[in-house]
Amino acid sequence: MKRFAAALSMAVFLVSPLLRADDTADRIKELKYEILQIAFDAQGEFDTDDNSVEVRQKLDPLVDELASLVPARTEQEKLIDVIGTWYQVWADGPGGQPGMGARADSIWQVVFPEGYYWNVARDQYGEAKNMGYLRGKFTVGDNALNIEFTKAVTNPDWSYSEPTRLAMLAEFGAFDKNPAPPEQSPIGKKGILQNVYVDEDIRIVRGGGGDFGNNTYLYILERD
């Protein structure tokens, strides 16, 4: 009987971590779904419509819990997951687009392994429409990416729907003949982006600092 009890105790010891791991995985899925649902429901017409304190108050505790359920990684370790094309679902920070007229349902960020990224967005000012392209370069710190905006251009044709291709065209100078007006351009501004959570589906970023002041902004992105 004692041998059976000892064997049962050992079995429980071996199985319990597996059960806890399954519970954690399920909770991660639940949190990701809830965060995206809140973000999509709160998506405004333009990126500046997203600046809702109430939505941020709903998202922050969920984001913090999600980040707590995965092993800690440095920004360098996260970078392999950060690289790629991301669709911005919701944000309460600066859109970073020339003129700040980006449509909230048409904002992407394409991150390249060479140390730069492009924000690609459909911009609209009244009846005027164009594609906006904003380039940022980054260096990897221990806890955040150090960023600086280096180029802002536009293109009157916003019919394309392939942000990765468009970002590559912008990098090769295809839209250089249409630089953003200086008064609308954030070129030279510096800040940080901290990837709080990133996996194969979702990326959550907190950013700010530097030229963007002391506020910490939240960006919810889904892999495109």
Secondary structure, 3 states (H helix, E strand, C coil): CHHHHHHHHHHHHHHHHHHHHHHHHHHHHHHHHHHHHHHHHCCCCEHHHHCCHHHHHHHHHHHHHHHHCCCCCCHHHHHHHHCEEEEEEEECCCCCCHHHCEEEEEEEEEEECCCEEEEEEEEEECCEEEEEEEEEEEEECCCCEEEEEEEEEEECCCCCCCHHHHHHHHHCCCCCCCECCHHHCCCCCEEEEEEEEECCCEEEEEEECHHHCCCEEEEEEEEC
